[in-house]
């Protein structure tokens, strides 16, 4: 079969369990528990368990909004089609290209974090080998995408399931030793809310399934329920991890402070302390896999978003993303400045992500008015979600830090310009061959 034809999205061809896997893998359960939860602990210390509950409820605002969109707008365009359906083609293009930049930059961000920060912190790897790994990862992921949609989704299903079981095993072991008691709650309110928001954004990413709307069996109904299911599973896992990681160090602020003074990967460290080297090695391997899994999920989503934004064939869309992905990783491997590349790409990715989400949230009442009957809860949901995303954007741009803030602003402006220009030049640029 011709490769172009084989890669073209096929209507209602993907079962629900693979759509759930796409959402769950994008959230990266073990990566969140082992590494990303660290940011919440730095703010809210032993109160992170309570902050995690609040954080999940806060992010539920965006989840409910995305759920309502995805039930009706079931396409390969995801965020782009959400905004376009609610408002205009121009608004949709701006939101779509902002999201495209976010996900395209996220790919080198997460893989450079893995290569340049995670691996060297555990192993003594020569710089030349790190450079090879940095370039090899995007090539392997591209080959996986070219193999078709099912292989990466099955990979996500199997590995995400294993990740969750590993978290449960470690948590049960810790609690069986420490017992159950309430963690200490003794921090300033600002720190508590900062921890809650850190957890909220840790749970982001499940919307990668929005881009499977056309291909999912059951279309929008399947995508919406899969998104809710994946978010619920990830929330429970992260809240559970925030509890047992606090329990592992004595339920108090001092224990968390001491933990963070010796490691930036509390989940991995605790696995060593409570279940030994063999289990911790497995835990580490699947933590690395979790980061790769989130990149694969982003790649799947981005290939379909590119397909929708440019109206090119799927193979061409994958190649466009691959060129962008490999170029950034090549820069990191040649310069050896992995931390800087990670820092700058993360800033650009977050700013454009929050911007696109803010647009989709702001036009949500228009979407409700078009398909339902506009009511006060819908308006409040749109406003609350917009405020949440605006805070995320604000926290990444203020206070001004050169060059991070400048990179964020340039990325934001680039997305807006791309959206406007691509809409104006649509008849010329976007022709299917």
N, C-alpha and C positions, 0 to 999 in steps of 0.2 A: 504494500500500500504506500502511496506517495506520502512523504513525511509531513508536508503541509496539510494534507487532508486528514492524516492521523491525529495531528495536534489541534485541529479546529475544535472548539467547544461543541459538545453534543448535548442536545436538549434532554434534560431529566435522565442523565446517565450515571450520576453519582449517588450512592445510597446514603442515608442519614448518618450512619455511624462514621463515615469518612468525612462528612461535613463537620461533625462534632470534633473529630480528630484535628481538622484544619484549625478550628477555633482554639482548641486546648493547646495544641502545639505552639501556636502563635503566642499564647500567654506565657509559655515555658515554665511549667510547674516547678521542676527541680532547680532551674536557673533562678527562679524567684526566691525559692527557699534557701538556696545555698549562697547566693550573692546579692540579689536585688533587695532582699528584705533588710540587708545591712543598713541601707539609707534610712529606713523607718526606725531601726534600733538606735541609730545615732541621734535622732531627735527625741523619741519617746521612751527610750530605755526599757525598763521592766513593764511600763504601761503600754507597750506595743501591742499586747494581746487585745486590750480594750480599743486601742487606736485602730487595729486591724478590722475589728467589727464595724467601727464607724466608717473606716475607709471603704469597706465593701458596700456599705449603704450609700455612701456619697457617690461612688462610681456607678451604682445602680441607676442613677439619674440618666447617665449617657446610655447605659445598657437598655433601659426601657425605650428611650428615644430610637436607638438603633434597631431594636426589636420591632417597633411599630413601622419604621421605614421599610425594613427588609421583608416584612410580610407581604407588602404590596409591590415594591420595586424590586423585582427578582431578575437581575441582569448580570452581565460580566463587568459592569462599570462601578458597582458599589457606591461609594461616597459621591462620585461624579454624578451618577444618575439620581441619587437621593436629592442633591441640591438642585439639579436641573429640573426634576419633576416638581419639586416644591416651588421653585422660582423661575429662573430663565436659563437659557443655554449658556450665557456668559457667566452667570454665577456658578453654574455647574462646572464649567471649564476651569474657573479659578479654584474652586474647591478641589476639583479633580487633579489639577496640576500641582497644587500645594501638597496634596496627599501623595502624589507620585514622587515629588522631591523627597518627602519624608521617608517613604519606604525605600526609595532608591539609595538614599544616604544611609538608612538604617542597615542595609546589607553590609557595606564596608565597616560600619560602626561596630556591629555585634561581632563580626568575624575578626576585626582588628583587636577588639577587646579580648577575645579568646586567645588570639595568637600572641599579642604583645603584652598582655597583662596577666591573664589567668595561667597560661602554660608556664611562663618563666617564673611565676611565683611558687610553683610546685616542683618544676624540673629545671635542671641546669642544661638548657638547650643552647647550642652555638647560634650566633646571629645568622649565619648562612642558612642553617636549617629552618630557623624561624621565617626567613624571607621566602624559602621554598614553600613552607606551609601556608603562608599568607597568600601566595599566588595560586596554590593548588586548590584551596577551598572553593573559590568562586568557579573554577573550571569544573570541579566535580559536581557542584550544585547545578551548574548549567547543563551538564550531561544528564543529570537526574531529571531536570525539567524537560529536556528534549525527549526523554524516554516515554513521556506521556504524563497525564494527570494522576493516574492511579498509583504508580510506584511511590512518589513522594507522600501521598495521602496514607497509603498503607504503612509506610515507614513511620509517619507521624502517629498513627493509631497504636502501633506496637510499642514504640519507645515511650510515648506519653503514658500509656498504661503501666509500663514498668516503672517509670518515674514516680507515679502516684503510689504504687506499692512500696517502693523504697522509702518514701516519706512516711508512710503509715507504719512500716516496720521499725524505723528509727524512733518515731514518736511514741509508739507503744512501749518500746524498750526503755526509753528515758522515763516515761511516766510510771512504769512498773517499779522503777528504782526510787524516784523522787516522791512519788505519791501525788495527790491532787490538792492544791490549795490556791487561793487567789493571789496573783502577782501583786507586787507593791504598786500603789498608785500615788506618786508623790513627785510630780513635775509641773512646771508652769503650763498654763493653758496654751500658750503659743506653741510650745514644743509638742504638746499632745496633738494639736490640730495639724501641725507640720508632719508628724508621724502618720496621722490618719490620711493625709493627702499623698504622702509617699507610698502608702499601701494602695491607695486608690489607683495611682498611676502604675503601680506594679502589676495590677490586674488588667491593664490595658492590653490591647492586641487581639482580643477575640473576634473583632470585626473583620479579620482576614477572611472569614467565611462569607461575608457579604458579596464577595466577587464570584462566588459559586452559585449565585441565584439562578442563572440560566441552566446550569448543568445539574443542579440538585434535583433528585426525584421528589416531587411535591413542591418544587420551586420555592416561593417565598415562605410558605408555611413551614417547610423543613428548615430553611436557613434561620428563620426567627427562633424557632424552638431549639435548634442546635446551638445557637448563640447563647440563649438563656441557660441551657444545660451546661455548656462549657464554662460559662461565667460562674455558675453555682458551684460546680466541682472545684474550680480554681480558688474560689473564695473560701470554701471550707478547708481546703488544703493549706492555704496561706495562713488562715486564722489558727488552724491546728498547729502549724509549724511555729508561729509566733508564740504560742503557749508553751510547747515542749522545749523550744530553744531557751526560753526564759526559765523554765523549770530546771533545765540542765545546769544552770549556773546559780541556782538558789532563790529564784523568784524575786530578786531585788535589783535595784539600780546599780549597786556596786558590782554585782556579778556580771551584768551586761557591759558595764564600762571596762571591767577587766578582760572580758571576752573580746571586745572590739580593739583592745590594746595589743592583743596577740594575733588576731586574724581579721581579715576582711571577708572571710567566707565561713560564717558561723555554722551553717549546716554541715559543711564538710568537716570542720574541726570537731564538732560534737559527734559526728559519726565515728571519727577516729577514737575519741575518748570513751564512747559507750559500746561500740561494736567491733573495734579492732581494725587492723590494717586491711584485711581482705575485703570486708564490707565497705570500708571507706574508699578503697580503690574502685570498687564497683560504683559507689556513690559518685566519685569524681568523674569517672568515665561517662556516666549518664548525665552529669551536670554539664559536661562539655557537649554531649549530644543534645541536651535541652536547648543550649544556645544555638547550636546548628539547626535544630528543629524549628526554632522561631525564625531563623533566617530562611529556611525552606518554605515555611508557611507564608512569609512575606514575599518571597520570590514568586510563589504560585499566584498570590493576590496581585502582585505588581505586573505579572505577565498579562493578566486579564484586564487590568486597568489600562495598560499600554495599548492593548488590543482595542479597547473601547474608545480611548482618547484619540488614537491615530488612525483607526479603521484599517490597520494593516493586518496581514496574516499573523497567526499565532507564532510561527517560527520566527518571523521578522521581529515581533514584539519581544520574544525571549532574547534574541540577539542584541536588540537595543539595550535592554536591561543589563545583559552580560558585559557589553562594552563599558558601560558606566561603572558597573561593579568591579570589573577587573582593573580598570584604570585607577580607581582610588586605592585598591589593594596593592597595585604596582608601585604607586607613590610611597605607600607605607613601607613596602619591602625594600625599595631602593634607598630611601632616606634613613630607615631604621627608627624613625620618630613615631613609634606606634602609639604612645600615650597622647601625643599632640593630635595625630590623625583621629584617634578615638574621641578626644575631647571636642574637636571642631565638628566632626561629623555628627556627634550626638547632639550638640547645640543646634545645628541646622535641622536635624531630624525632628527634634522636639518642638522647635518654634513652628515649623510648617505643619506638623501634626496637630498641634493645638489650634492653629489658625484654621485649618480645614474643618476640624471638628466644631469650632466656634461658628463657622458659616453655616454648616449643616444644622446646628442647634438653633441658630437665629432664625432660619427660614422654616423651622418645624411648624409653627402655627399656620403658615401658609399651606403646608402640606396637609395638615389636619382639616383646614377649611375646604381644601379641594376634594378630599376623599371622605371626610366625616363631617360632623358638625362641630364647629369651633366652640370650645368651652374653656372655663377658667383653669381646670387642672392641666390641660394641654399647653396653655399659655405659660403657666407657672413652670411646667416641665421644661419647655423650651428656654425660658429665661434662666432657670437654675442651671441647666446644662451649659448654656452660653457663659454664665458667670464662672462656672467651674473651669471651662476651657480658657476663658480670659485670664483667670488667675494663673493657670499653668503657663500661658504665654507671658504674662507679666513677670512671673518668678524666674523665667529664663532670660528676660531682657533687662530687668532691674534688680540690683544696681548695675550700672554700665561697667562692663569689664572688657577691655581691649585685649585681643581681637574677637573674643567670643560673641559679645553682643553685636558687633558689626557683622560677623558671619551670619548670625541669626536674622538680622534685619535684611541683609542682602538676599538671603534665601527666601524670606517672606516676599520681598519685592519681586524677585525672579519668578516666583509662583504666580503672582498676580499678573505680571507682564505676559508670561507664557499663556495664561488663561485668556487674556484679552486678545492677544495677537493670534493665537491659534483659532479663536472663534471668528476673527475677521478674515483670516486666510483659509478658513475651512474648505471652501470650494477648490482651492489650489493644492493644499497640502495633503488632505485626507481623502485619497482615492484608493479604493481597493483594486489591487492588480488583478 
